[in-house]
């Protein structure tokens, strides 16, 4: 099972994820996944369904 969380703090969007590591019948709840995640955030859509781009980048630095 993987737990994922995203939050905004001081104008920065943060992502975190953890996971359980499995080796057959043995498992350990210590595996941390670290990946680069590209993102695009759009604002509210207008009456035509068009939204302005608010931010884009990746999870290391935008």
C-alpha angles and dihedrals in degrees: 000000000000127000116206128186135179125188141165121230128169091348094309124112112219129196128196134176135175133183143185117255114224130198106178107289092353123082138175126197094218106088111119119195116213116184137155110249120197114210142187120192120197127196125230116310119247124226090282092054093252118139128192117237108251100180142344136178138097135290095261099054130340 
